[in-house]
């Protein structure tokens, strides 16, 4: 009992001694000592709390990553095959492709159409990374776009076991490996072959089949991931592996054979999951394996813990500062809070000044600085807006001389060749186009932009006899607001650069569809394309536009594309995306993506 009382007395004496020493410290040393003690206590508390939160949150973080990866890859796979369906529809029901399926065509004309179709399908194979495209008509015509694989003429689609299902559904998917798969003789590796029934769009009579063969490498690309320690595999429902990048691990492989359709932990290290991908034409299982040691914590609860600790430390520091000197600390804190507001874009904030000494002078100086910053920023905003609008006007006017020069060349050629009526027709169309150009409104409807582009292509047919074009746009999108003079410069670029030396049929396709909340615009031609070096130079110039969108464009090549990119970026900023795919000798595809709301981004009224 006495021992306990003696220990308590010693502890009490030690506490009093520390208190006495602390009270004799100066104000600065007191503040520093108190803050250090607070900091050490906070670190100890945080270590305990973080340990508990980390343990409970880690599994949730990894599970969310697995589910997110599954959702992303499933969407990629579905979008990929939806794109293939759209492409097949556009090819099969284009005017020039429908002619191939006709029976009443001369032999010479049929040979010419087959050659043109082969070239076009070959360019599609290049643009779509090795997918094979073929046409099998009931009139005996067979066309493929590649020389790498030879058609097997012994293949009779009407003798297949699944022929009735193909006729009933209009489409059939055949996947596997071996010589009995697909329509090619030398295609033994795994591939997916999609058969489409083609009808005459006038009589609805069945005229043949469209076949798309997708190699294994393109399926593999759908599973590519940039996450280290994350692997994916794709299996057929019957258990056959289609593709996999999961590392070799006997224990892991045995667990994957009976994997449930949920996220589970395997081997105390891996998180695994299986997800069904069911469509009308194939059923696959997507397997995801994640190594937890490569994952990073991303949990909102951790942020709350950090914020709570910071608030606690802040409160303690405020108490200390108030105890030391309320008179000195309060105005300094007010200045600090006001600076934080300025950093959070609350420009122009003012502090009430009730002091008449040096602190008052400090607050007056801050108020004067805050007001000056506000005035300067507002002035710069106004200058930037005026400069941006002026630059857009200059870019719009830059397009017109190129278009007018090309059209006058066509009129001159028609007059010299004695085709005065055609020249008059071109002049009338030119007048309509320039009446459209003279309109001052910046925004129009998508329908008006497409009509304007179609009139331009009508003029170009007098220059290029073998020019064909088609446009696929959802009618629901036609009344959306759209920037003026965007499609025509892209089409003009295809004609000027893509068809300059082309001797065969020249084809231009315009496709506009809704993708998520954006408009996806695609302009594709089968022209001469670009060498890799040319494409690299063009991409570098586009990158420079993104870096400095206000810089004036140089009068060099591809002024139409660069003009469109610059105007789009000035209007939409980082919400605008552009992608150019081109292969020398096969053609070019330009893809643009912009927000669907278009002209509703600011105060607009279009006519």
Helices and strands as residue ranges (DSSP letters): H 2-23, H 27-92, H 95-100, H 107-127, E 132-137, E 142-144, G 157-159, H 163-169, E 171-176, E 191-199, E 206-215, H 216-222, E 230-236, E 241-244, H 250-257, E 264-266, E 270-278, E 283-291, G 292-294, H 300-343, H 358-416, H 420-437, E 443-445, H 446-460, E 467-473, G 475-477, E 481-483, H 487-493, I 494-498, E 506-515, E 518-525, H 532-547, H 559-572, G 573-575, E 577-583, E 587-595, G 598-601
